[in-house]
Amino acid sequence: MDGGKSLLNEKTLGKKLQRARQEAGLTQQGLCAKANLSYSTLAKIERGAIKAPSIFTIEAIANAINISLDQLVGHQTNKINYKRTKSGIEFIYFDLNGCLIRFAERAFSLIAKNYAISTDTIEAILWRNNDDLNRGKMSIDEFDKLFSEKLNIQHFSWIDYYLKAIEAVPSLINLMTWAAENYHIGIMTNSMPGVFNKVLESGLIPKLNYDVIIDSSETGFIKPEPEAYQIATSRAGFPEDKILLIDDTKANLIAAEKLNWKIMWFDYARPEDLSAEIRSNLEPAN
């Protein structure tokens, strides 16, 4: 993904990353292991051979060093002329399942039809293990094995059914694309390990210049737990009252509001109306 937009002037990016790594007491090999990067990629970034690493690469480095993206590179992205609402919002987190994509209830029907199993049985197995999956305590492979054993079937792949079932919500994706040109944006999702990257690779959501990705399977905390929002606040690099969460689950929104975030509810049963309403609220103050 290193063909993304440059976050800093190419002459300073490598030095900034190198300094941050050294201050964290990490060798290049140590950082590569923590950030899941190849040694050659990191070495090329630090010496300036890769002039425009993607936001995802920089985010991985920031997470591995345990600092926010802002602390790592400062707000020197290529976004300019940020808009600001009357409420002062500067950073927007978008939820994934139920907002940017229609969640995968249809997957239950597909699995039930293929294996002649009731949807209630399938849902019970998933929801019984959903929190462990979303916290990253259980891998997708482990879940597939458990599912196969409980139902006595072979070659089951939850992610395959998930990707077949989900659909993009165009109105909110259009809103997010507009917001990316006017605000700092991020994704904050309760997701199973590797799911967000699969969705991104599928093209269902655009590869925008996301400032932060908060994936519960990587942080170990799920919405509406306070720790999830504390991590998201730190990585966004803005005060709580400058951060907006767009989410379809009211419990998640209530938890965010308790921490002084701004909130906007999204219901994909009427996506166009709510997307238009949210955009209206995000238009700049006069």
ZANUFI-380758 format. One record per residue (C-alpha): x, z negated, y; residue number from 1; residue in three letters. Coordinates in nm, 3 decimals. Layout:
BEGIN
<pt east="X" up="Z" north="Y" n="NUM" res="ALA"/>
...
***
This chain:
BEGIN
<pt east="0.000" up="0.000" north="0.000" n="1" res="MET"/>
<pt east="0.298" up="0.012" north="0.227" n="2" res="ASP"/>
<pt east="0.163" up="0.315" north="0.407" n="3" res="GLY"/>
<pt east="-0.063" up="0.094" north="0.622" n="4" res="GLY"/>
<pt east="-0.053" up="0.039" north="0.995" n="5" res="LYS"/>
<pt east="0.248" up="-0.132" north="1.147" n="6" res="SER"/>
<pt east="0.199" up="-0.492" north="1.250" n="7" res="LEU"/>
<pt east="0.499" up="-0.518" north="1.478" n="8" res="LEU"/>
<pt east="0.762" up="-0.310" north="1.645" n="9" res="ASN"/>
<pt east="0.974" up="-0.179" north="1.358" n="10" res="GLU"/>
<pt east="1.291" up="-0.323" north="1.514" n="11" res="LYS"/>
<pt east="1.158" up="-0.680" north="1.504" n="12" res="THR"/>
<pt east="0.939" up="-0.692" north="1.195" n="13" res="LEU"/>
<pt east="1.216" up="-0.715" north="0.936" n="14" res="GLY"/>
<pt east="1.401" up="-0.982" north="1.134" n="15" res="LYS"/>
<pt east="1.086" up="-1.189" north="1.178" n="16" res="LYS"/>
<pt east="1.009" up="-1.182" north="0.807" n="17" res="LEU"/>
<pt east="1.368" up="-1.262" north="0.715" n="18" res="GLN"/>
<pt east="1.375" up="-1.559" north="0.958" n="19" res="ARG"/>
<pt east="1.045" up="-1.694" north="0.825" n="20" res="ALA"/>
<pt east="1.167" up="-1.664" north="0.466" n="21" res="ARG"/>
<pt east="1.490" up="-1.844" north="0.545" n="22" res="GLN"/>
<pt east="1.310" up="-2.120" north="0.735" n="23" res="GLU"/>
<pt east="1.091" up="-2.170" north="0.428" n="24" res="ALA"/>
<pt east="1.406" up="-2.213" north="0.219" n="25" res="GLY"/>
<pt east="1.339" up="-1.911" north="0.000" n="26" res="LEU"/>
<pt east="1.574" up="-1.648" north="-0.130" n="27" res="THR"/>
<pt east="1.453" up="-1.290" north="-0.142" n="28" res="GLN"/>
<pt east="1.405" up="-1.326" north="-0.517" n="29" res="GLN"/>
<pt east="1.212" up="-1.650" north="-0.470" n="30" res="GLY"/>
<pt east="0.977" up="-1.497" north="-0.213" n="31" res="LEU"/>
<pt east="0.922" up="-1.189" north="-0.428" n="32" res="CYS"/>
<pt east="0.814" up="-1.408" north="-0.719" n="33" res="ALA"/>
<pt east="0.570" up="-1.608" north="-0.506" n="34" res="LYS"/>
<pt east="0.428" up="-1.304" north="-0.323" n="35" res="ALA"/>
<pt east="0.421" up="-1.076" north="-0.630" n="36" res="ASN"/>
<pt east="0.636" up="-0.818" north="-0.452" n="37" res="LEU"/>
<pt east="0.920" up="-0.611" north="-0.589" n="38" res="SER"/>
<pt east="1.268" up="-0.708" north="-0.473" n="39" res="TYR"/>
<pt east="1.334" up="-0.356" north="-0.347" n="40" res="SER"/>
<pt east="1.018" up="-0.360" north="-0.132" n="41" res="THR"/>
<pt east="1.107" up="-0.688" north="0.038" n="42" res="LEU"/>
<pt east="1.469" up="-0.586" north="0.088" n="43" res="ALA"/>
<pt east="1.362" up="-0.258" north="0.248" n="44" res="LYS"/>
<pt east="1.119" up="-0.436" north="0.482" n="45" res="ILE"/>
<pt east="1.382" up="-0.686" north="0.596" n="46" res="GLU"/>
<pt east="1.640" up="-0.420" north="0.669" n="47" res="ARG"/>
<pt east="1.385" up="-0.191" north="0.837" n="48" res="GLY"/>
<pt east="1.378" up="0.089" north="0.578" n="49" res="ALA"/>
<pt east="1.004" up="0.034" north="0.537" n="50" res="ILE"/>
<pt east="0.886" up="0.050" north="0.895" n="51" res="LYS"/>
<pt east="0.512" up="0.002" north="0.844" n="52" res="ALA"/>
<pt east="0.427" up="-0.233" north="0.556" n="53" res="PRO"/>
<pt east="0.056" up="-0.276" north="0.502" n="54" res="SER"/>
<pt east="-0.147" up="-0.573" north="0.615" n="55" res="ILE"/>
<pt east="-0.186" up="-0.669" north="0.249" n="56" res="PHE"/>
<pt east="0.190" up="-0.689" north="0.198" n="57" res="THR"/>
<pt east="0.238" up="-0.901" north="0.511" n="58" res="ILE"/>
<pt east="-0.056" up="-1.121" north="0.411" n="59" res="GLU"/>
<pt east="0.101" up="-1.177" north="0.067" n="60" res="ALA"/>
<pt east="0.429" up="-1.282" north="0.231" n="61" res="ILE"/>
<pt east="0.252" up="-1.517" north="0.473" n="62" res="ALA"/>
<pt east="0.056" up="-1.678" north="0.189" n="63" res="ASN"/>
<pt east="0.371" up="-1.723" north="-0.019" n="64" res="ALA"/>
<pt east="0.550" up="-1.891" north="0.273" n="65" res="ILE"/>
<pt east="0.235" up="-2.100" north="0.332" n="66" res="ASN"/>
<pt east="0.188" up="-2.006" north="0.697" n="67" res="ILE"/>
<pt east="-0.079" up="-1.810" north="0.878" n="68" res="SER"/>
<pt east="-0.045" up="-1.442" north="0.952" n="69" res="LEU"/>
<pt east="-0.038" up="-1.531" north="1.321" n="70" res="ASP"/>
<pt east="0.249" up="-1.775" north="1.268" n="71" res="GLN"/>
<pt east="0.440" up="-1.510" north="1.076" n="72" res="LEU"/>
<pt east="0.406" up="-1.215" north="1.311" n="73" res="VAL"/>
<pt east="0.207" up="-1.335" north="1.611" n="74" res="GLY"/>
<pt east="-0.096" up="-1.151" north="1.748" n="75" res="HIS"/>
<pt east="0.102" up="-0.834" north="1.810" n="76" res="GLN"/>
<pt east="-0.102" up="-0.601" north="1.595" n="77" res="THR"/>
<pt east="-0.188" up="-0.254" north="1.703" n="78" res="ASN"/>
<pt east="-0.538" up="-0.364" north="1.804" n="79" res="LYS"/>
<pt east="-0.579" up="-0.373" north="2.180" n="80" res="ILE"/>
<pt east="-0.849" up="-0.448" north="2.432" n="81" res="ASN"/>
<pt east="-1.024" up="-0.700" north="2.210" n="82" res="TYR"/>
<pt east="-1.384" up="-0.758" north="2.295" n="83" res="LYS"/>
<pt east="-1.525" up="-1.106" north="2.326" n="84" res="ARG"/>
<pt east="-1.884" up="-1.222" north="2.304" n="85" res="THR"/>
<pt east="-2.033" up="-1.476" north="2.541" n="86" res="LYS"/>
<pt east="-1.969" up="-1.734" north="2.268" n="87" res="SER"/>
<pt east="-1.599" up="-1.647" north="2.269" n="88" res="GLY"/>
<pt east="-1.575" up="-1.508" north="1.915" n="89" res="ILE"/>
<pt east="-1.236" up="-1.352" north="1.845" n="90" res="GLU"/>
<pt east="-1.210" up="-1.347" north="1.465" n="91" res="PHE"/>
<pt east="-1.477" up="-1.233" north="1.217" n="92" res="ILE"/>
<pt east="-1.485" up="-1.311" north="0.845" n="93" res="TYR"/>
<pt east="-1.708" up="-1.087" north="0.631" n="94" res="PHE"/>
<pt east="-1.839" up="-1.200" north="0.294" n="95" res="ASP"/>
<pt east="-1.804" up="-0.952" north="0.007" n="96" res="LEU"/>
<pt east="-2.069" up="-1.005" north="-0.263" n="97" res="ASN"/>
<pt east="-2.416" up="-0.992" north="-0.115" n="98" res="GLY"/>
<pt east="-2.294" up="-0.857" north="0.219" n="99" res="CYS"/>
<pt east="-2.051" up="-0.567" north="0.204" n="100" res="LEU"/>
<pt east="-2.161" up="-0.486" north="-0.149" n="101" res="ILE"/>
<pt east="-2.483" up="-0.550" north="-0.334" n="102" res="ARG"/>
<pt east="-2.405" up="-0.811" north="-0.593" n="103" res="PHE"/>
<pt east="-2.394" up="-0.727" north="-0.959" n="104" res="ALA"/>
<pt east="-2.727" up="-0.852" north="-1.097" n="105" res="GLU"/>
<pt east="-2.775" up="-0.497" north="-1.226" n="106" res="ARG"/>
<pt east="-2.472" up="-0.556" north="-1.449" n="107" res="ALA"/>
<pt east="-2.679" up="-0.802" north="-1.652" n="108" res="PHE"/>
<pt east="-2.933" up="-0.531" north="-1.728" n="109" res="SER"/>
<pt east="-2.663" up="-0.281" north="-1.823" n="110" res="LEU"/>
<pt east="-2.498" up="-0.530" north="-2.061" n="111" res="ILE"/>
<pt east="-2.834" up="-0.636" north="-2.208" n="112" res="ALA"/>
<pt east="-2.931" up="-0.276" north="-2.278" n="113" res="LYS"/>
<pt east="-2.595" up="-0.185" north="-2.430" n="114" res="ASN"/>
<pt east="-2.573" up="-0.484" north="-2.664" n="115" res="TYR"/>
<pt east="-2.944" up="-0.561" north="-2.718" n="116" res="ALA"/>
<pt east="-2.903" up="-0.909" north="-2.570" n="117" res="ILE"/>
<pt east="-3.141" up="-1.085" north="-2.333" n="118" res="SER"/>
<pt east="-3.039" up="-1.096" north="-1.968" n="119" res="THR"/>
<pt east="-3.103" up="-1.472" north="-1.967" n="120" res="ASP"/>
<pt east="-2.835" up="-1.520" north="-2.232" n="121" res="THR"/>
<pt east="-2.586" up="-1.309" north="-2.038" n="122" res="ILE"/>
<pt east="-2.655" up="-1.484" north="-1.709" n="123" res="GLU"/>
<pt east="-2.621" up="-1.827" north="-1.870" n="124" res="ALA"/>
<pt east="-2.273" up="-1.746" north="-2.000" n="125" res="ILE"/>
<pt east="-2.160" up="-1.603" north="-1.666" n="126" res="LEU"/>
<pt east="-2.292" up="-1.878" north="-1.441" n="127" res="TRP"/>
<pt east="-2.163" up="-2.151" north="-1.675" n="128" res="ARG"/>
<pt east="-1.811" up="-2.016" north="-1.617" n="129" res="ASN"/>
<pt east="-1.851" up="-1.866" north="-1.271" n="130" res="ASN"/>
<pt east="-1.691" up="-2.151" north="-1.073" n="131" res="ASP"/>
<pt east="-1.383" up="-2.158" north="-1.297" n="132" res="ASP"/>
<pt east="-1.353" up="-1.780" north="-1.263" n="133" res="LEU"/>
<pt east="-1.391" up="-1.790" north="-0.885" n="134" res="ASN"/>
<pt east="-1.133" up="-2.072" north="-0.858" n="135" res="ARG"/>
<pt east="-0.887" up="-1.871" north="-1.064" n="136" res="GLY"/>
<pt east="-0.888" up="-2.135" north="-1.339" n="137" res="LYS"/>
<pt east="-1.007" up="-1.875" north="-1.588" n="138" res="MET"/>
<pt east="-0.883" up="-1.517" north="-1.602" n="139" res="SER"/>
<pt east="-1.107" up="-1.216" north="-1.649" n="140" res="ILE"/>
<pt east="-0.941" up="-1.156" north="-1.988" n="141" res="ASP"/>
<pt east="-1.020" up="-1.512" north="-2.094" n="142" res="GLU"/>
<pt east="-1.381" up="-1.469" north="-1.987" n="143" res="PHE"/>
<pt east="-1.410" up="-1.138" north="-2.173" n="144" res="ASP"/>
<pt east="-1.277" up="-1.305" north="-2.488" n="145" res="LYS"/>
<pt east="-1.514" up="-1.601" north="-2.452" n="146" res="LEU"/>
<pt east="-1.809" up="-1.367" north="-2.389" n="147" res="PHE"/>
<pt east="-1.720" up="-1.155" north="-2.693" n="148" res="SER"/>
<pt east="-1.688" up="-1.460" north="-2.919" n="149" res="GLU"/>
<pt east="-2.017" up="-1.617" north="-2.809" n="150" res="LYS"/>
<pt east="-2.214" up="-1.298" north="-2.858" n="151" res="LEU"/>
<pt east="-2.014" up="-1.161" north="-3.151" n="152" res="ASN"/>
<pt east="-1.935" up="-0.831" north="-2.983" n="153" res="ILE"/>
<pt east="-1.612" up="-0.637" north="-2.938" n="154" res="GLN"/>
<pt east="-1.433" up="-0.464" north="-2.652" n="155" res="HIS"/>
<pt east="-1.633" up="-0.630" north="-2.376" n="156" res="PHE"/>
<pt east="-1.512" up="-0.588" north="-2.015" n="157" res="SER"/>
<pt east="-1.700" up="-0.770" north="-1.739" n="158" res="TRP"/>
<pt east="-1.510" up="-0.589" north="-1.462" n="159" res="ILE"/>
<pt east="-1.617" up="-0.251" north="-1.601" n="160" res="ASP"/>
<pt east="-1.984" up="-0.347" north="-1.586" n="161" res="TYR"/>
<pt east="-1.937" up="-0.513" north="-1.247" n="162" res="TYR"/>
<pt east="-1.788" up="-0.198" north="-1.095" n="163" res="LEU"/>
<pt east="-2.064" up="0.018" north="-1.243" n="164" res="LYS"/>
<pt east="-2.332" up="-0.211" north="-1.102" n="165" res="ALA"/>
<pt east="-2.222" up="-0.286" north="-0.747" n="166" res="ILE"/>
<pt east="-2.317" up="-0.070" north="-0.451" n="167" res="GLU"/>
<pt east="-2.184" up="-0.060" north="-0.096" n="168" res="ALA"/>
<pt east="-2.407" up="-0.173" north="0.192" n="169" res="VAL"/>
<pt east="-2.337" up="0.111" north="0.439" n="170" res="PRO"/>
<pt east="-2.483" up="-0.054" north="0.750" n="171" res="SER"/>
<pt east="-2.263" up="-0.363" north="0.721" n="172" res="LEU"/>
<pt east="-1.956" up="-0.158" north="0.630" n="173" res="ILE"/>
<pt east="-2.016" up="0.050" north="0.943" n="174" res="ASN"/>
<pt east="-2.045" up="-0.273" north="1.140" n="175" res="LEU"/>
<pt east="-1.718" up="-0.402" north="0.993" n="176" res="MET"/>
<pt east="-1.542" up="-0.073" north="1.074" n="177" res="THR"/>
<pt east="-1.661" up="-0.104" north="1.434" n="178" res="TRP"/>
<pt east="-1.557" up="-0.470" north="1.445" n="179" res="ALA"/>
<pt east="-1.208" up="-0.381" north="1.320" n="180" res="ALA"/>
<pt east="-1.152" up="-0.183" north="1.640" n="181" res="GLU"/>
<pt east="-1.263" up="-0.470" north="1.862" n="182" res="ASN"/>
<pt east="-1.187" up="-0.798" north="1.683" n="183" res="TYR"/>
<pt east="-0.949" up="-0.954" north="1.439" n="184" res="HIS"/>
<pt east="-1.125" up="-0.933" north="1.103" n="185" res="ILE"/>
<pt east="-1.090" up="-1.071" north="0.752" n="186" res="GLY"/>
<pt east="-1.264" up="-1.095" north="0.417" n="187" res="ILE"/>
<pt east="-1.370" up="-1.437" north="0.285" n="188" res="MET"/>
<pt east="-1.501" up="-1.405" north="-0.067" n="189" res="THR"/>
<pt east="-1.582" up="-1.609" north="-0.375" n="190" res="ASN"/>
<pt east="-1.444" up="-1.365" north="-0.630" n="191" res="SER"/>
<pt east="-1.301" up="-1.359" north="-0.979" n="192" res="MET"/>
<pt east="-0.929" up="-1.287" north="-1.021" n="193" res="PRO"/>
<pt east="-0.839" up="-0.931" north="-0.930" n="194" res="GLY"/>
<pt east="-1.195" up="-0.830" north="-0.839" n="195" res="VAL"/>
<pt east="-1.137" up="-0.780" north="-0.466" n="196" res="PHE"/>
<pt east="-0.846" up="-0.541" north="-0.527" n="197" res="ASN"/>
<pt east="-1.057" up="-0.347" north="-0.780" n="198" res="LYS"/>
<pt east="-1.338" up="-0.314" north="-0.526" n="199" res="VAL"/>
<pt east="-1.091" up="-0.201" north="-0.261" n="200" res="LEU"/>
<pt east="-0.934" up="0.052" north="-0.496" n="201" res="GLU"/>
<pt east="-1.279" up="0.185" north="-0.587" n="202" res="SER"/>
<pt east="-1.336" up="0.296" north="-0.228" n="203" res="GLY"/>
<pt east="-1.662" up="0.102" north="-0.194" n="204" res="LEU"/>
<pt east="-1.520" up="-0.078" north="0.108" n="205" res="ILE"/>
<pt east="-1.269" up="0.080" north="0.346" n="206" res="PRO"/>
<pt east="-0.899" up="-0.005" north="0.358" n="207" res="LYS"/>
<pt east="-0.906" up="-0.134" north="0.713" n="208" res="LEU"/>
<pt east="-0.634" up="-0.325" north="0.888" n="209" res="ASN"/>
<pt east="-0.760" up="-0.664" north="0.767" n="210" res="TYR"/>
<pt east="-0.581" up="-0.955" north="0.929" n="211" res="ASP"/>
<pt east="-0.657" up="-1.201" north="0.649" n="212" res="VAL"/>
<pt east="-0.798" up="-1.190" north="0.296" n="213" res="ILE"/>
<pt east="-0.933" up="-1.524" north="0.170" n="214" res="ILE"/>
<pt east="-0.991" up="-1.480" north="-0.203" n="215" res="ASP"/>
<pt east="-1.117" up="-1.795" north="-0.378" n="216" res="SER"/>
<pt east="-0.943" up="-1.701" north="-0.703" n="217" res="SER"/>
<pt east="-0.612" up="-1.719" north="-0.515" n="218" res="GLU"/>
<pt east="-0.676" up="-2.025" north="-0.295" n="219" res="THR"/>
<pt east="-0.848" up="-2.228" north="-0.570" n="220" res="GLY"/>
<pt east="-1.135" up="-2.326" north="-0.340" n="221" res="PHE"/>
<pt east="-1.480" up="-2.172" north="-0.318" n="222" res="ILE"/>
<pt east="-1.734" up="-2.161" north="-0.040" n="223" res="LYS"/>
<pt east="-1.900" up="-2.394" north="0.060" n="224" res="PRO"/>
<pt east="-1.613" up="-2.638" north="-0.005" n="225" res="GLU"/>
<pt east="-1.454" up="-2.757" north="0.323" n="226" res="PRO"/>
<pt east="-1.104" up="-2.677" north="0.194" n="227" res="GLU"/>
<pt east="-1.194" up="-2.307" north="0.174" n="228" res="ALA"/>
<pt east="-1.276" up="-2.301" north="0.546" n="229" res="TYR"/>
<pt east="-0.972" up="-2.507" north="0.639" n="230" res="GLN"/>
<pt east="-0.745" up="-2.253" north="0.468" n="231" res="ILE"/>
<pt east="-0.936" up="-1.968" north="0.632" n="232" res="ALA"/>
<pt east="-0.904" up="-2.130" north="0.975" n="233" res="THR"/>
<pt east="-0.530" up="-2.179" north="0.934" n="234" res="SER"/>
<pt east="-0.468" up="-1.823" north="0.821" n="235" res="ARG"/>
<pt east="-0.686" up="-1.672" north="1.092" n="236" res="ALA"/>
<pt east="-0.478" up="-1.848" north="1.355" n="237" res="GLY"/>
<pt east="-0.770" up="-1.916" north="1.591" n="238" res="PHE"/>
<pt east="-0.960" up="-2.233" north="1.684" n="239" res="PRO"/>
<pt east="-1.271" up="-2.298" north="1.474" n="240" res="GLU"/>
<pt east="-1.510" up="-2.215" north="1.757" n="241" res="ASP"/>
<pt east="-1.355" up="-1.866" north="1.792" n="242" res="LYS"/>
<pt east="-1.424" up="-1.775" north="1.428" n="243" res="ILE"/>
<pt east="-1.744" up="-1.613" north="1.301" n="244" res="LEU"/>
<pt east="-1.861" up="-1.599" north="0.939" n="245" res="LEU"/>
<pt east="-2.109" up="-1.332" north="0.829" n="246" res="ILE"/>
<pt east="-2.250" up="-1.441" north="0.493" n="247" res="ASP"/>
<pt east="-2.569" up="-1.408" north="0.288" n="248" res="ASP"/>
<pt east="-2.565" up="-1.764" north="0.146" n="249" res="THR"/>
<pt east="-2.706" up="-2.029" north="0.371" n="250" res="LYS"/>
<pt east="-2.509" up="-2.311" north="0.208" n="251" res="ALA"/>
<pt east="-2.188" up="-2.126" north="0.299" n="252" res="ASN"/>
<pt east="-2.304" up="-2.081" north="0.656" n="253" res="LEU"/>
<pt east="-2.407" up="-2.446" north="0.694" n="254" res="ILE"/>
<pt east="-2.064" up="-2.559" north="0.572" n="255" res="ALA"/>
<pt east="-1.894" up="-2.326" north="0.821" n="256" res="ALA"/>
<pt east="-2.113" up="-2.448" north="1.106" n="257" res="GLU"/>
<pt east="-2.025" up="-2.810" north="1.025" n="258" res="LYS"/>
<pt east="-1.662" up="-2.719" north="1.092" n="259" res="LEU"/>
<pt east="-1.757" up="-2.564" north="1.428" n="260" res="ASN"/>
<pt east="-1.742" up="-2.200" north="1.317" n="261" res="TRP"/>
<pt east="-1.993" up="-1.954" north="1.452" n="262" res="LYS"/>
<pt east="-2.228" up="-1.813" north="1.188" n="263" res="ILE"/>
<pt east="-2.456" up="-1.511" north="1.137" n="264" res="MET"/>
<pt east="-2.682" up="-1.475" north="0.834" n="265" res="TRP"/>
<pt east="-2.703" up="-1.144" north="0.650" n="266" res="PHE"/>
<pt east="-2.979" up="-1.050" north="0.406" n="267" res="ASP"/>
<pt east="-2.920" up="-0.724" north="0.221" n="268" res="TYR"/>
<pt east="-3.293" up="-0.691" north="0.164" n="269" res="ALA"/>
<pt east="-3.307" up="-0.564" north="0.525" n="270" res="ARG"/>
<pt east="-2.951" up="-0.454" north="0.597" n="271" res="PRO"/>
<pt east="-3.007" up="-0.205" north="0.878" n="272" res="GLU"/>
<pt east="-3.205" up="-0.443" north="1.098" n="273" res="ASP"/>
<pt east="-2.965" up="-0.732" north="1.054" n="274" res="LEU"/>
<pt east="-2.654" up="-0.517" north="1.098" n="275" res="SER"/>
<pt east="-2.794" up="-0.388" north="1.427" n="276" res="ALA"/>
<pt east="-2.882" up="-0.742" north="1.534" n="277" res="GLU"/>
<pt east="-2.534" up="-0.872" north="1.450" n="278" res="ILE"/>
<pt east="-2.368" up="-0.586" north="1.636" n="279" res="ARG"/>
<pt east="-2.585" up="-0.655" north="1.939" n="280" res="SER"/>
<pt east="-2.470" up="-1.016" north="1.934" n="281" res="ASN"/>
<pt east="-2.108" up="-0.904" north="1.909" n="282" res="LEU"/>
<pt east="-2.117" up="-0.670" north="2.205" n="283" res="GLU"/>
<pt east="-1.880" up="-0.789" north="2.481" n="284" res="PRO"/>
<pt east="-1.986" up="-1.023" north="2.753" n="285" res="ALA"/>
<pt east="-2.037" up="-0.863" north="3.095" n="286" res="ASN"/>
***
